[in-house]
Amino acid sequence: MSVKRYLASGAITAAAAVALAGAAFATPGSSAVGTVMARASFTDRVDLGIRMKHDGKTQVINFLHAQDTVMQQIVIGPGGHTGWHSHPGPAIALIKSGELTLYSSDDPNCEGHPYGVGQSFIDPGQGHVHMGRNLTNQTTEVWVTYLDVPPGQSVRLDAADPGNCLF
């Protein structure tokens, strides 16, 4: 086997191992179905900044030359969850019915933040790993607008269980 073939074979094997490892550690949702309702690209250059305050902390999210915007309806059955995941850019979520309890991977105490009908929240995306759970016995419906999604790519980036929650 030539050196080039040997190196190419090794690179392919390594790439496959990384892909399989990521899939093995991903945490898929349960009783959660997302339906993309619309997707569009900005026709002009758009630079956005979002400033939000949560638990007394201010966070600023900036993204230059925003890419696609996607709107999705997510329906989560009683006891269902989204699995641990992130988003490429910020996500603005509105609770249409039911209740969603949000957990963050960077919270060592794993305290859930419940959001009910008529409430909304912003997930910063950009690597912020979180999970939404429906802890009720009714269906929860959430509408989400995702900002700065790379063209043709998913709004969801699967993530491994961070280990800070006992569920």
NUNUKOL-484953 format. One record per residue: residue in one letter; x, y, z of N, C-alpha, C in turn. Coordinates in nm, 4 decimals, m for minus. Layout:
residues N
PT   aa     n_east    n_north       n_up    ca_east   ca_north      ca_up     c_east    c_north       c_up
PT    A          X          Y          Z          X          Y          Z          X          Y          Z
...
end
This chain:
residues 167
PT   aa     n_east    n_north       n_up    ca_east   ca_north      ca_up     c_east    c_north       c_up
PT    M     0.0851    m0.1177     0.0000     0.0000     0.0000     0.0000     0.0893     0.1234     0.0000
PT    S     0.0592     0.2200    m0.0858     0.1407     0.3404    m0.0930     0.1192     0.4258     0.0315
PT    V     0.2128     0.5156     0.0575     0.2044     0.6028     0.1740     0.0798     0.6913     0.1648
PT    K     0.0481     0.7429     0.0447    m0.0702     0.8287     0.0279    m0.1975     0.7514     0.0599
PT    R    m0.2078     0.6296     0.0096    m0.3269     0.5484     0.0384    m0.3358     0.5158     0.1864
PT    Y    m0.2232     0.4862     0.2472    m0.2197     0.4535     0.3891    m0.2679     0.5729     0.4719
PT    L    m0.2182     0.6931     0.4387    m0.2589     0.8132     0.5109    m0.4066     0.8446     0.4866
PT    A    m0.4526     0.8306     0.3627    m0.5926     0.8557     0.3317    m0.6826     0.7578     0.4056
PT    S    m0.6420     0.6330     0.4100    m0.7197     0.5311     0.4810    m0.7280     0.5634     0.6301
PT    G    m0.6179     0.6069     0.6873    m0.6156     0.6444     0.8290    m0.7040     0.7640     0.8572
PT    A    m0.7021     0.8625     0.7659    m0.7851     0.9820     0.7844    m0.9334     0.9470     0.7777
PT    I    m0.9701     0.8602     0.6840    m1.1106     0.8193     0.6719    m1.1550     0.7433     0.7952
PT    T    m1.0701     0.6539     0.8435    m1.1030     0.5769     0.9637    m1.1204     0.6690     1.0839
PT    A    m1.0319     0.7665     1.0988    m1.0411     0.8605     1.2115    m1.1684     0.9436     1.2027
PT    A    m1.2024     0.9907     1.0826    m1.3240     1.0699     1.0652    m1.4480     0.9876     1.0990
PT    A    m1.4502     0.8624     1.0572    m1.5643     0.7751     1.0873    m1.5759     0.7519     1.2371
PT    A    m1.4633     0.7327     1.3040    m1.4646     0.7101     1.4488    m1.5193     0.8318     1.5228
PT    V    m1.4799     0.9512     1.4808    m1.5293     1.0740     1.5433    m1.6795     1.0876     1.5206
PT    A    m1.7256     1.0617     1.3982    m1.8685     1.0717     1.3683    m1.9488     0.9712     1.4494
PT    L    m1.9021     0.8499     1.4600    m1.9733     0.7477     1.5363    m1.9726     0.7792     1.6855
PT    A    m1.8618     0.8316     1.7353    m1.8548     0.8666     1.8775    m1.9547     0.9772     1.9092
PT    G    m1.9661     1.0770     1.8216    m2.0618     1.1854     1.8427    m2.2039     1.1328     1.8440
PT    A    m2.2340     1.0412     1.7529    m2.3688     0.9847     1.7479    m2.3963     0.8994     1.8706
PT    A    m2.2960     0.8304     1.9201    m2.3156     0.7422     2.0348    m2.3428     0.8207     2.1629
PT    F    m2.2901     0.9414     2.1738    m2.3066     1.0188     2.2954    m2.4178     1.1233     2.2865
PT    A    m2.4801     1.1385     2.1694    m2.5891     1.2337     2.1548    m2.7072     1.1891     2.2400
PT    T    m2.7882     1.2846     2.2809    m2.9055     1.2525     2.3624    m3.0307     1.2943     2.2866
PT    P    m3.0884     1.2033     2.2084    m3.2080     1.2386     2.1313    m3.3266     1.2670     2.2220
PT    G    m3.4217     1.3404     2.1682    m3.5416     1.3718     2.2427    m3.6340     1.2520     2.2536
PT    S    m3.7390     1.2694     2.3322    m3.8390     1.1652     2.3517    m3.9769     1.2309     2.3479
PT    S    m4.0656     1.1799     2.2655    m4.2020     1.2349     2.2502    m4.1995     1.3821     2.2112
PT    A    m4.0996     1.4216     2.1330    m4.0889     1.5593     2.0859    m4.0777     1.5586     1.9336
PT    V    m4.1630     1.6361     1.8681    m4.1627     1.6421     1.7220    m4.1519     1.7878     1.6796
PT    G    m4.0503     1.8189     1.6000    m4.0326     1.9536     1.5474    m4.0668     1.9584     1.4002
PT    T    m4.1431     2.0595     1.3602    m4.1812     2.0782     1.2204    m4.1383     2.2175     1.1764
PT    V    m4.0511     2.2240     1.0758    m4.0093     2.3544     1.0232    m4.1262     2.4121     0.9445
PT    M    m4.1684     2.5309     0.9841    m4.2824     2.5967     0.9204    m4.2374     2.6947     0.8115
PT    A    m4.1182     2.7524     0.8261    m4.0675     2.8469     0.7267    m3.9170     2.8627     0.7438
PT    R    m3.8519     2.8921     0.6318    m3.7074     2.9168     0.6333    m3.6788     3.0226     0.5276
PT    A    m3.5964     3.1219     0.5625    m3.5661     3.2291     0.4677    m3.4271     3.2846     0.4943
PT    S    m3.3710     3.3457     0.3906    m3.2407     3.4121     0.4011    m3.2606     3.5627     0.3923
PT    F    m3.1784     3.6374     0.4629    m3.1829     3.7825     0.4510    m3.1306     3.8213     0.3126
PT    T    m3.1964     3.9167     0.2487    m3.1504     3.9609     0.1168    m3.0418     4.0673     0.1283
PT    D    m3.0367     4.1356     0.2403    m2.9342     4.2359     0.2655    m2.8485     4.1899     0.3829
PT    R    m2.7319     4.2491     0.3966    m2.6472     4.2166     0.5113    m2.7167     4.2624     0.6389
PT    V    m2.7251     4.1717     0.7368    m2.7897     4.2022     0.8643    m2.6934     4.1672     0.9770
PT    D    m2.6648     4.2659     1.0613    m2.5850     4.2453     1.1815    m2.6788     4.2652     1.2997
PT    L    m2.6810     4.1688     1.3892    m2.7736     4.1749     1.5023    m2.7005     4.1625     1.6348
PT    G    m2.7598     4.2224     1.7350    m2.7106     4.2087     1.8710    m2.8301     4.1954     1.9644
PT    I    m2.8197     4.1044     2.0578    m2.9261     4.0834     2.1557    m2.8641     4.0957     2.2942
PT    R    m2.9249     4.1789     2.3779    m2.8794     4.1920     2.5162    m2.9906     4.1367     2.6042
PT    M    m2.9562     4.0420     2.6890    m3.0578     3.9853     2.7768    m3.0040     3.9737     2.9179
PT    K    m3.0959     3.9839     3.0127    m3.0599     3.9731     3.1537    m3.1360     3.8551     3.2119
PT    H    m3.0634     3.7624     3.2747    m3.1243     3.6435     3.3343    m3.0535     3.6142     3.4656
PT    D    m3.1301     3.5967     3.5705    m3.0747     3.5697     3.7038    m2.9698     3.6733     3.7443
PT    G    m2.9963     3.7993     3.7105    m2.9073     3.9074     3.7492    m2.7825     3.9219     3.6633
PT    K    m2.7671     3.8386     3.5624    m2.6502     3.8456     3.4745    m2.6922     3.8984     3.3380
PT    T    m2.6117     3.9879     3.2832    m2.6373     4.0407     3.1500    m2.5498     3.9670     3.0500
PT    Q    m2.6118     3.9259     2.9405    m2.5380     3.8571     2.8356    m2.5670     3.9281     2.7043
PT    V    m2.4642     3.9509     2.6254    m2.4792     4.0140     2.4952    m2.4396     3.9122     2.3888
PT    I    m2.5289     3.8941     2.2917    m2.5051     3.8019     2.1818    m2.4963     3.8848     2.0544
PT    N    m2.3830     3.8811     1.9876    m2.3654     3.9532     1.8617    m2.3397     3.8535     1.7501
PT    F    m2.3989     3.8786     1.6359    m2.3620     3.7993     1.5193    m2.3675     3.8898     1.3976
PT    L    m2.2621     3.8793     1.3180    m2.2458     3.9636     1.2007    m2.2851     3.8858     1.0762
PT    H    m2.3487     3.9541     0.9858    m2.3937     3.8960     0.8594    m2.4771     3.7707     0.8854
PT    A    m2.5898     3.7927     0.9523    m2.6796     3.6837     0.9900    m2.7175     3.5999     0.8691
PT    Q    m2.7261     3.4705     0.8916    m2.7597     3.3781     0.7834    m2.9096     3.3478     0.7862
PT    D    m2.9504     3.2251     0.7650    m3.0924     3.1915     0.7558    m3.1667     3.2135     0.8875
PT    T    m3.2956     3.2413     0.8728    m3.3886     3.2466     0.9847    m3.4879     3.1340     0.9629
PT    V    m3.5139     3.0565     1.0692    m3.6016     2.9395     1.0580    m3.7080     2.9479     1.1671
PT    M    m3.8328     2.9173     1.1299    m3.9420     2.9101     1.2279    m3.9853     2.7648     1.2386
PT    Q    m3.9987     2.7174     1.3622    m4.0321     2.5777     1.3857    m4.1378     2.5651     1.4957
PT    Q    m4.2290     2.4720     1.4755    m4.3257     2.4339     1.5777    m4.2738     2.3052     1.6414
PT    I    m4.2686     2.3020     1.7744    m4.2247     2.1819     1.8459    m4.3379     2.1391     1.9381
PT    V    m4.3784     2.0133     1.9264    m4.4826     1.9578     2.0120    m4.4178     1.8490     2.0974
PT    I    m4.4326     1.8634     2.2292    m4.3720     1.7693     2.3239    m4.4835     1.7052     2.4058
PT    G    m4.4923     1.5735     2.3981    m4.5942     1.5002     2.4719    m4.5666     1.4998     2.6213
PT    P    m4.6668     1.4622     2.6999    m4.6490     1.4540     2.8451    m4.5275     1.3687     2.8820
PT    G    m4.4413     1.4222     2.9673    m4.3209     1.3509     3.0091    m4.2100     1.3495     2.9057
PT    G    m4.2308     1.4126     2.7911    m4.1301     1.4132     2.6843    m4.0221     1.5184     2.7068
PT    H    m3.9189     1.5119     2.6250    m3.8085     1.6085     2.6350    m3.7397     1.6234     2.5003
PT    T    m3.6582     1.7275     2.4897    m3.5880     1.7584     2.3652    m3.4539     1.6880     2.3526
PT    G    m3.4028     1.6333     2.4616    m3.2653     1.5837     2.4606    m3.1703     1.7025     2.4716
PT    W    m3.0471     1.6766     2.5093    m2.9479     1.7836     2.5221    m2.9066     1.8279     2.3823
PT    H    m2.9019     1.9591     2.3611    m2.8672     2.0120     2.2298    m2.8308     2.1600     2.2404
PT    S    m2.7868     2.2148     2.1291    m2.7607     2.3576     2.1172    m2.8138     2.4024     1.9813
PT    H    m2.7869     2.5274     1.9470    m2.8279     2.5828     1.8181    m2.7122     2.6653     1.7624
PT    P    m2.7035     2.6799     1.6292    m2.5939     2.7581     1.5715    m2.5960     2.9044     1.6150
PT    G    m2.7155     2.9604     1.6302    m2.7313     3.0998     1.6704    m2.8426     3.1104     1.7727
PT    P    m2.8814     3.2317     1.8092    m2.9864     3.2510     1.9086    m3.1203     3.1915     1.8650
PT    A    m3.1994     3.1511     1.9624    m3.3326     3.0971     1.9380    m3.4311     3.1686     2.0302
PT    I    m3.5390     3.2189     1.9724    m3.6428     3.2866     2.0484    m3.7619     3.1925     2.0560
PT    A    m3.7942     3.1474     2.1777    m3.8998     3.0478     2.1972    m4.0219     3.1112     2.2626
PT    L    m4.1411     3.0731     2.2131    m4.2691     3.1192     2.2671    m4.3508     2.9970     2.3042
PT    I    m4.4031     2.9949     2.4244    m4.4845     2.8824     2.4698    m4.6293     2.9096     2.4290
PT    K    m4.6804     2.8280     2.3375    m4.8176     2.8451     2.2894    m4.9169     2.7702     2.3783
PT    S    m4.8778     2.6505     2.4237    m4.9651     2.5759     2.5149    m4.8788     2.4871     2.6037
PT    G    m4.9314     2.4560     2.7210    m4.8588     2.3701     2.8143    m4.7500     2.4438     2.8890
PT    E    m4.6494     2.3698     2.9291    m4.5376     2.4264     3.0053    m4.4092     2.3552     2.9658
PT    L    m4.3017     2.4314     2.9515    m4.1699     2.3771     2.9194    m4.0747     2.4142     3.0318
PT    T    m4.0045     2.3161     3.0855    m3.9034     2.3431     3.1877    m3.7676     2.3302     3.1214
PT    L    m3.6900     2.4377     3.1283    m3.5614     2.4455     3.0595    m3.4473     2.4212     3.1579
PT    Y    m3.3532     2.3356     3.1169    m3.2349     2.3039     3.1962    m3.1109     2.3413     3.1161
PT    S    m3.0104     2.3935     3.1850    m2.8875     2.4376     3.1204    m2.7697     2.3510     3.1634
PT    S    m2.6829     2.3203     3.0695    m2.5661     2.2376     3.0999    m2.4665     2.3087     3.1906
PT    D    m2.4714     2.4419     3.1930    m2.3747     2.5144     3.2751    m2.4265     2.5455     3.4155
PT    D    m2.5395     2.4847     3.4538    m2.5943     2.5022     3.5884    m2.5593     2.3793     3.6715
PT    P    m2.4624     2.3898     3.7625    m2.4204     2.2722     3.8398    m2.5312     2.2160     3.9291
PT    N    m2.6322     2.2973     3.9627    m2.7419     2.2511     4.0473    m2.8595     2.1961     3.9672
PT    C    m2.8543     2.2075     3.8355    m2.9581     2.1564     3.7461    m3.0976     2.2059     3.7869
PT    E    m3.1086     2.3358     3.8087    m3.2380     2.3942     3.8433    m3.3160     2.4247     3.7161
PT    G    m3.4342     2.3677     3.7040    m3.5175     2.3924     3.5880    m3.5859     2.5271     3.5965
PT    H    m3.6048     2.5896     3.4821    m3.6769     2.7168     3.4730    m3.8047     2.6915     3.3937
PT    P    m3.9211     2.6910     3.4605    m4.0471     2.6637     3.3905    m4.0977     2.7869     3.3153
PT    Y    m4.1489     2.7629     3.1941    m4.2105     2.8669     3.1125    m4.3489     2.8179     3.0728
PT    G    m4.4517     2.9016     3.0950    m4.5894     2.8636     3.0658    m4.6470     2.9390     2.9476
PT    V    m4.7732     2.9146     2.9221    m4.8451     2.9759     2.8102    m4.8262     3.1277     2.8108
PT    G    m4.7913     3.1815     2.6958    m4.7747     3.3257     2.6817    m4.6383     3.3777     2.7242
PT    Q    m4.5510     3.2905     2.7707    m4.4165     3.3342     2.8088    m4.3175     3.2973     2.6984
PT    S    m4.2062     3.3673     2.6980    m4.1022     3.3407     2.5988    m3.9654     3.3517     2.6641
PT    F    m3.8666     3.3005     2.5941    m3.7284     3.3113     2.6406    m3.6364     3.3074     2.5196
PT    I    m3.5131     3.3496     2.5417    m3.4121     3.3463     2.4359    m3.3010     3.2517     2.4804
PT    D    m3.2703     3.1576     2.3939    m3.1528     3.0733     2.4152    m3.0409     3.1341     2.3315
PT    P    m2.9233     3.1568     2.3903    m2.8170     3.2237     2.3153    m2.7588     3.1411     2.2005
PT    G    m2.7811     3.0083     2.2028    m2.7208     2.9254     2.0981    m2.5699     2.9314     2.1073
PT    Q    m2.5032     2.9212     1.9940    m2.3570     2.9344     1.9872    m2.2866     2.8470     2.0900
PT    G    m2.3351     2.7223     2.1041    m2.2696     2.6287     2.1948    m2.3353     2.6140     2.3302
PT    H    m2.4378     2.6923     2.3612    m2.5059     2.6793     2.4903    m2.5918     2.5532     2.4890
PT    V    m2.5513     2.4513     2.5624    m2.6208     2.3225     2.5644    m2.7320     2.3267     2.6685
PT    H    m2.8497     2.2792     2.6288    m2.9673     2.2836     2.7162    m3.0640     2.1716     2.6795
PT    M    m3.1664     2.1538     2.7638    m3.2723     2.0559     2.7387    m3.4043     2.1150     2.7856
PT    G    m3.5100     2.0929     2.7071    m3.6443     2.1307     2.7474    m3.7233     2.0059     2.7821
PT    R    m3.7959     2.0102     2.8949    m3.8759     1.8949     2.9385    m4.0202     1.9372     2.9641
PT    N    m4.1117     1.8500     2.9265    m4.2528     1.8692     2.9573    m4.2820     1.7822     3.0788
PT    L    m4.2907     1.8438     3.1950    m4.3123     1.7707     3.3198    m4.4604     1.7587     3.3550
PT    T    m4.5472     1.7987     3.2610    m4.6909     1.7955     3.2875    m4.7556     1.6727     3.2237
PT    N    m4.8850     1.6590     3.2437    m4.9591     1.5489     3.1809    m5.0377     1.5981     3.0595
PT    Q    m4.9996     1.7160     3.0075    m5.0611     1.7723     2.8881    m4.9555     1.7975     2.7823
PT    T    m4.9972     1.8079     2.6582    m4.9050     1.8373     2.5487    m4.8570     1.9818     2.5583
PT    T    m4.7293     2.0029     2.5292    m4.6712     2.1371     2.5251    m4.6394     2.1715     2.3801
PT    E    m4.6760     2.2936     2.3395    m4.6445     2.3408     2.2041    m4.5597     2.4662     2.2149
PT    V    m4.4464     2.4629     2.1473    m4.3506     2.5739     2.1501    m4.3237     2.6160     2.0055
PT    W    m4.3234     2.7460     1.9820    m4.2850     2.7988     1.8512    m4.1509     2.8681     1.8699
PT    V    m4.0560     2.8359     1.7825    m3.9206     2.8886     1.7967    m3.8762     2.9546     1.6667
PT    T    m3.8159     3.0720     1.6791    m3.7509     3.1382     1.5661    m3.6008     3.1297     1.5902
PT    Y    m3.5317     3.0648     1.4986    m3.3870     3.0474     1.5076    m3.3202     3.1499     1.4169
PT    L    m3.2234     3.2203     1.4699    m3.1502     3.3210     1.3933    m3.0099     3.2705     1.3616
PT    D    m2.9598     3.3111     1.2487    m2.8211     3.2831     1.2086    m2.7931     3.1334     1.1905
PT    V    m2.8837     3.0636     1.1216    m2.8645     2.9224     1.0916    m2.7904     2.9127     0.9583
PT    P    m2.6795     2.8393     0.9508    m2.6094     2.8248     0.8227    m2.7037     2.7672     0.7150
PT    P    m2.6992     2.8207     0.5942    m2.7890     2.7752     0.4876    m2.7863     2.6227     0.4704
PT    G    m2.9060     2.5651     0.4682    m2.9189     2.4219     0.4458    m2.8870     2.3342     0.5648
PT    Q    m2.8476     2.3920     0.6771    m2.8111     2.3115     0.7932    m2.9230     2.3080     0.8963
PT    S    m2.9091     2.2172     0.9904    m3.0095     2.1971     1.0942    m3.0085     2.3101     1.1968
PT    V    m3.1252     2.3328     1.2568    m3.1356     2.4305     1.3660    m3.0871     2.3696     1.4966
PT    R    m3.0721     2.2376     1.4992    m3.0371     2.1640     1.6211    m2.8984     2.1020     1.6084
PT    L    m2.8189     2.1203     1.7126    m2.6876     2.0570     1.7220    m2.6925     1.9634     1.8425
PT    D    m2.7002     1.8318     1.8156    m2.7072     1.7339     1.9253    m2.5858     1.7471     2.0165
PT    A    m2.6068     1.7184     2.1448    m2.4984     1.7283     2.2428    m2.5052     1.6089     2.3375
PT    A    m2.3913     1.5769     2.3937    m2.3844     1.4692     2.4939    m2.4432     1.5183     2.6247
PT    D    m2.4881     1.4244     2.7064    m2.5374     1.4556     2.8395    m2.4221     1.5182     2.9182
PT    P    m2.4391     1.6425     2.9673    m2.3294     1.7087     3.0394    m2.3041     1.6510     3.1777
PT    G    m2.3979     1.5701     3.2283    m2.3780     1.5041     3.3570    m2.4141     1.5865     3.4789
PT    N    m2.4720     1.7058     3.4607    m2.5056     1.7883     3.5779    m2.6466     1.7622     3.6310
PT    C    m2.7268     1.6863     3.5586    m2.8633     1.6550     3.6019    m2.8751     1.5047     3.6253
PT    L    m2.9597     1.4656     3.7180    m2.9712     1.3250     3.7543    m3.0807     1.2520     3.6770
PT    F    m3.1387     1.3137     3.5752    m3.2408     1.2442     3.4960    m3.1801     1.1939     3.3674
end
